[in-house]
Amino acid sequence: MQNENKLTDGKIYEKNDMVKLECGECEGCFSCCQGMGDSVTLNPYDIWQLEINLHKSFAELLQDKLELGISEGVIVPNLKMSGTQETCGFLNENGRCSIHAFRPGICRLFPLGRQYDEEKIGYIFLEHACPKPNKTKVKIKKWLGIPQLEANEAFLLHWHAIQKKVQQLAKVEDKDTVQELNMYLLNLFFAESYRGDFYAEFEKRAQMAEKLLEKLKE
């Protein structure tokens, strides 16, 4: 059945599917790297990648490249747009991405999006998002270029589930409680550096967060 949302081609893809994404004529127009507002949100894996590759702490990144925003009651970091053209701070003087090798997940996805269910992640193709013609098919897994993609998808599912629980609590709890919860989660998942295996460390922290969320639900 075709999706009524005309932004997509109406299909849900899996990571081993082939989609017309690659354009050999791409000259890096960076139109998707400006005017994005606070929409390029970052998850703990994104921040970890920026920290270890740029040798900067989360606090240092917040000084100029990142900012904090609120999405459905949840405080999350996002790429900061700046200047008259509202461009990403990681673009170099030639308009090219200076962090391309370790760019955030949303940037890696483009022009794809993610669809979550309880057990797996699906991918949607935003067919008109990139104006370049004559694209060739490439496997989504290759397009993303994320090491240990299965582990990454498992992390994303767990992170998405935690965010949903926080969003639900934000609708019923008082503002002070929600603010304290957000500050706790920001410190737990972003401010405290990850050491060793990211995914194992994230799971330990996720268990701590789950206990607190369950307690608040009582």
C-alpha positions as CSV (number, residue, x, y, z in Angstrom):
1,M,0.0,0.0,0.0
2,Q,1.4,3.4,-0.9
3,N,2.2,5.9,1.8
4,E,0.1,9.0,1.5
5,N,3.0,11.1,2.7
6,K,4.4,12.5,-0.6
7,L,7.7,13.3,1.0
8,T,8.6,9.6,0.7
9,D,8.3,6.9,-2.0
10,G,5.9,5.0,0.3
11,K,8.2,2.1,1.1
12,I,9.9,1.0,4.2
13,Y,13.4,-0.3,3.6
14,E,15.8,-2.5,5.6
15,K,19.6,-2.0,5.9
16,N,20.4,-4.5,3.2
17,D,18.1,-3.0,0.6
18,M,19.3,-1.0,-2.4
19,V,18.1,2.6,-2.9
20,K,18.9,5.3,-5.4
21,L,21.0,7.5,-3.1
22,E,24.5,7.9,-4.7
23,C,25.3,10.6,-7.2
24,G,28.6,10.6,-8.9
25,E,28.1,14.2,-10.0
26,C,27.7,15.5,-6.4
27,E,29.9,18.6,-5.8
28,G,28.8,19.1,-2.2
29,C,26.2,21.8,-2.5
30,F,25.7,21.7,1.3
31,S,22.1,22.8,1.0
32,C,21.2,20.3,3.6
33,C,23.8,21.8,6.0
34,Q,22.1,25.2,6.4
35,G,18.8,26.6,7.6
36,M,18.1,23.4,9.6
37,G,17.2,25.2,12.8
38,D,17.4,22.8,15.7
39,S,16.3,19.7,13.7
40,V,19.7,18.0,13.6
41,T,19.5,16.4,17.0
42,L,22.3,14.3,18.4
43,N,22.3,11.1,20.4
44,P,24.9,9.8,22.9
45,Y,26.7,7.9,20.1
46,D,27.0,11.1,18.0
47,I,28.4,13.0,20.9
48,W,30.9,10.2,21.7
49,Q,32.1,10.2,18.1
50,L,32.6,14.0,18.2
51,E,34.4,13.8,21.5
52,I,36.9,11.1,20.6
53,N,37.7,12.5,17.1
54,L,37.9,16.2,18.0
55,H,39.4,15.6,21.5
56,K,36.9,17.9,23.0
57,S,34.4,17.4,25.9
58,F,30.7,17.8,25.6
59,A,31.0,21.1,27.5
60,E,33.6,22.4,25.1
61,L,31.4,21.4,22.1
62,L,28.5,23.4,23.6
63,Q,30.6,26.5,23.6
64,D,30.3,27.0,19.8
65,K,29.3,24.0,17.7
66,L,26.4,22.6,19.6
67,E,23.4,23.9,21.5
68,L,20.6,22.4,23.7
69,G,17.0,22.3,22.5
70,I,13.7,20.9,23.7
71,S,11.8,18.2,21.8
72,E,8.5,17.2,23.3
73,G,9.7,17.9,26.8
74,V,13.1,16.3,26.4
75,I,16.3,18.3,26.3
76,V,18.7,17.1,23.7
77,P,21.8,18.6,22.0
78,N,21.7,19.6,18.3
79,L,24.0,21.0,15.7
80,K,24.1,24.8,16.0
81,M,23.4,26.8,12.9
82,S,25.1,30.2,12.7
83,G,25.7,33.3,10.5
84,T,23.4,35.0,8.1
85,Q,22.9,31.8,6.1
86,E,22.3,29.7,9.2
87,T,25.0,27.2,8.3
88,C,26.4,24.3,10.3
89,G,29.5,25.3,12.3
90,F,31.4,22.2,11.1
91,L,31.5,23.4,7.5
92,N,34.9,24.5,6.4
93,E,35.7,27.6,4.3
94,N,34.9,25.6,1.1
95,G,31.5,24.6,2.3
96,R,32.6,21.0,2.9
97,C,31.9,19.0,6.0
98,S,35.0,19.0,8.3
99,I,33.7,16.0,10.3
100,H,32.5,13.9,7.4
101,A,34.2,10.7,8.6
102,F,32.4,10.9,12.0
103,R,29.4,13.0,11.1
104,P,26.2,12.6,13.2
105,G,23.6,9.9,12.4
106,I,21.0,12.3,10.9
107,C,23.7,13.6,8.5
108,R,24.7,10.0,7.5
109,L,21.1,9.1,6.8
110,F,20.2,12.0,4.4
111,P,18.2,11.6,2.3
112,L,16.9,8.8,4.4
113,G,14.9,8.8,7.6
114,R,14.4,6.2,10.3
115,Q,11.1,4.5,11.3
116,Y,11.1,2.8,14.7
117,D,9.0,-0.1,16.0
118,E,9.6,-2.1,19.1
119,E,12.1,-4.6,17.6
120,K,13.7,-3.1,14.5
121,I,14.5,0.0,12.6
122,G,13.1,0.7,9.1
123,Y,14.4,3.3,6.6
124,I,12.3,5.7,4.6
125,F,13.5,7.5,1.4
126,L,12.9,11.2,1.2
127,E,13.0,11.1,-2.6
128,H,12.8,14.9,-3.2
129,A,15.1,15.9,-0.4
130,C,18.2,15.9,-2.6
131,P,17.8,17.6,-6.0
132,K,20.7,15.9,-7.7
133,P,19.6,13.8,-10.7
134,N,20.9,10.5,-12.1
135,K,21.4,8.7,-8.8
136,T,22.5,5.1,-8.6
137,K,21.5,2.4,-6.2
138,V,23.6,1.7,-3.1
139,K,23.0,-0.6,-0.2
140,I,21.7,1.3,2.8
141,K,24.2,-0.4,5.1
142,K,27.1,0.8,2.9
143,W,25.5,4.3,2.6
144,L,25.5,4.7,6.4
145,G,29.0,3.5,6.8
146,I,28.6,2.8,10.5
147,P,30.8,0.1,12.1
148,Q,28.9,-2.6,14.0
149,L,25.6,-1.4,12.4
150,E,23.6,-4.1,14.2
151,A,24.9,-3.0,17.6
152,N,24.2,0.6,16.6
153,E,20.6,-0.1,15.6
154,A,20.1,-1.9,19.0
155,F,21.4,1.2,20.8
156,L,19.1,3.5,18.7
157,L,16.1,1.4,19.6
158,H,16.9,1.5,23.3
159,W,17.7,5.2,23.2
160,H,14.4,5.9,21.3
161,A,12.5,3.9,23.9
162,I,14.0,5.9,26.8
163,Q,13.2,9.2,25.1
164,K,9.6,8.1,24.6
165,K,9.3,7.3,28.3
166,V,10.7,10.7,29.2
167,Q,8.2,12.4,26.8
168,Q,5.3,10.6,28.4
169,L,6.5,11.6,31.9
170,A,6.9,15.2,30.7
171,K,3.2,15.3,30.0
172,V,2.1,14.4,33.5
173,E,4.9,15.5,35.9
174,D,5.5,19.1,37.2
175,K,8.0,21.3,35.4
176,D,10.6,21.1,38.2
177,T,10.6,17.3,38.2
178,V,10.9,17.2,34.4
179,Q,13.8,19.7,34.6
180,E,15.6,17.7,37.2
181,L,15.1,14.5,35.1
182,N,16.4,16.2,32.0
183,M,19.5,17.5,33.8
184,Y,20.2,14.0,35.2
185,L,19.9,12.4,31.8
186,L,22.0,15.0,30.1
187,N,24.8,14.4,32.6
188,L,24.4,10.6,32.5
189,F,24.3,10.1,28.8
190,F,26.2,13.1,27.4
191,A,28.3,15.1,29.9
192,E,30.0,12.0,31.4
193,S,32.6,10.7,28.9
194,Y,32.4,7.1,27.7
195,R,35.4,4.9,28.4
196,G,35.9,1.5,26.7
197,D,33.2,0.0,24.7
198,F,30.5,2.6,24.0
199,Y,27.6,0.1,23.6
200,A,28.4,-1.8,26.8
201,E,28.8,1.5,28.7
202,F,25.5,2.9,27.3
203,E,23.6,-0.2,28.4
204,K,24.9,0.2,32.0
205,R,23.8,3.9,32.0
206,A,20.5,3.0,30.3
207,Q,19.7,0.5,33.2
208,M,20.2,3.3,35.7
209,A,17.9,5.6,33.7
210,E,15.3,2.9,33.4
211,K,15.2,2.4,37.2
212,L,14.7,6.2,37.8
213,L,12.0,6.3,35.1
214,E,10.1,3.4,36.6
215,K,10.3,5.0,40.1
216,L,8.8,8.2,38.7
217,K,5.9,6.3,37.2
218,E,4.9,4.8,40.5
